Amino acid sequence: MKKNDFMLIAVILAVAGAVWLFHSFSSRQADYLTVSVDGAIVGEYPLSKDLEIPIGKGNICRIEDHKVFMASADCPDQICVHHTAIQADGETIICLPNKVTLTVHHTKQQSEVDTIVS
C-alpha cells in the first residue's frame, strides 16, 4: 500500500464518521406513541410513562424507558415481536397480519390519516 491509499482510507473514514455524528445528533427523541389498527388511530400514549398496552385480542405493546416494543403478538411470523425497540421520531413497528402500526412522534399527532392503501 502506498501513501495515497492510506490518505484515501483516512478520507473515507472521516466522511463516514461525520455522517454518523450528524445522524446521531440530528435525530430527535420521540415523546408520543400512536397505535393504529387497520389504518384507524386507536390510541396515543406518552413515552414518559411505562405502560403495557393491549391491542386487539392478541397483541401487547410495551413502553419502557422511553422505548416502545411489541411484547407479544398472535401472528405466525413474530417479526414485530423481534423488531428492535423504537424511540426516535418517525420510527415504526408494523404487524402486517394483525394490521397494527406503532409509530413514535416528537409531538402529539394533530391530523388524521391522509391515505390508506389496501
C-alpha positions in Angstrom: 0.0 0.0 0.0 1.2 3.4 -0.9 0.8 6.8 0.8 -2.2 7.7 -1.4 -4.0 4.5 -0.4 -3.7 5.5 3.3 -4.9 9.0 2.5 -8.0 7.6 0.7 -8.8 5.3 3.6 -8.5 8.2 6.1 -10.8 10.4 4.0 -13.4 7.7 3.7 -13.3 7.0 7.5 -13.6 10.8 8.2 -16.6 11.1 5.9 -18.3 8.1 7.4 -17.6 9.4 10.9 -19.1 12.8 10.0 -22.2 11.2 8.6 -22.6 9.0 11.7 -22.2 12.0 14.0 -24.7 14.1 12.0 -27.3 11.3 12.2 -26.7 10.8 15.9 -27.2 14.4 16.8 -30.0 15.3 14.3 -32.4 12.5 15.3 -34.9 13.8 18.0 -36.2 11.5 20.6 -39.9 11.0 20.4 -42.5 11.9 23.1 -45.7 10.1 22.0 -46.7 6.7 20.6 -49.5 6.4 18.1 -51.2 3.0 17.8 -53.2 2.3 14.7 -55.2 -0.8 13.7 -56.3 -1.2 10.1 -55.4 2.5 9.4 -57.5 3.9 12.3 -55.8 5.5 15.3 -56.9 3.7 18.4 -54.7 5.4 21.0 -51.9 7.9 21.7 -49.7 7.4 24.7 -46.8 9.4 26.2 -43.4 7.7 26.3 -42.7 9.3 29.7 -44.8 6.6 31.5 -44.0 2.8 31.5 -47.2 1.1 30.1 -48.4 -2.2 28.8 -51.0 -1.6 26.1 -53.2 -4.4 24.9 -54.0 -4.1 21.2 -57.0 -6.1 19.9 -57.2 -9.6 21.1 -53.7 -10.9 20.8 -51.1 -8.1 20.7 -49.4 -6.4 23.6 -47.2 -3.3 23.2 -44.9 -2.0 26.0 -43.4 1.4 26.7 -40.3 1.1 29.0 -37.6 3.8 29.5 -39.0 6.0 26.6 -38.7 3.0 24.2 -41.5 1.1 22.5 -41.6 -2.6 21.6 -44.1 -5.3 20.8 -44.1 -7.6 23.8 -46.3 -10.3 22.2 -48.4 -10.9 19.2 -50.6 -13.8 18.0 -49.3 -13.6 14.4 -47.5 -16.6 12.9 -44.2 -14.9 11.9 -43.5 -12.8 15.0 -41.5 -10.3 13.0 -43.0 -7.4 15.0 -42.0 -9.1 18.3 -38.4 -9.5 17.2 -38.2 -5.9 15.9 -35.8 -3.7 17.9 -37.3 -1.1 20.3 -38.2 2.3 18.7 -37.6 5.7 20.3 -36.6 8.2 17.6 -39.1 10.5 15.9 -40.8 8.7 13.0 -39.7 5.1 13.7 -42.4 2.4 13.2 -43.1 -1.2 14.1 -45.7 -2.9 11.9 -47.5 -6.2 12.4 -48.9 -7.0 8.9 -51.1 -10.0 9.8 -52.9 -8.0 12.5 -52.8 -4.6 10.7 -51.2 -3.0 13.7 -48.9 0.0 13.4 -46.9 1.5 16.2 -45.3 4.9 15.4 -43.4 7.3 17.7 -43.6 11.1 17.2 -42.0 14.1 18.7 -45.3 15.8 19.3 -48.8 14.6 19.7 -50.5 13.8 16.3 -52.8 16.6 15.2 -54.0 15.3 11.8 -56.0 12.3 10.6 -54.5 9.6 8.3 -54.0 11.0 4.8 -54.4 7.8 2.8 -54.7 4.1 3.2 -53.5 1.7 0.6 -55.1 -1.7 0.6 
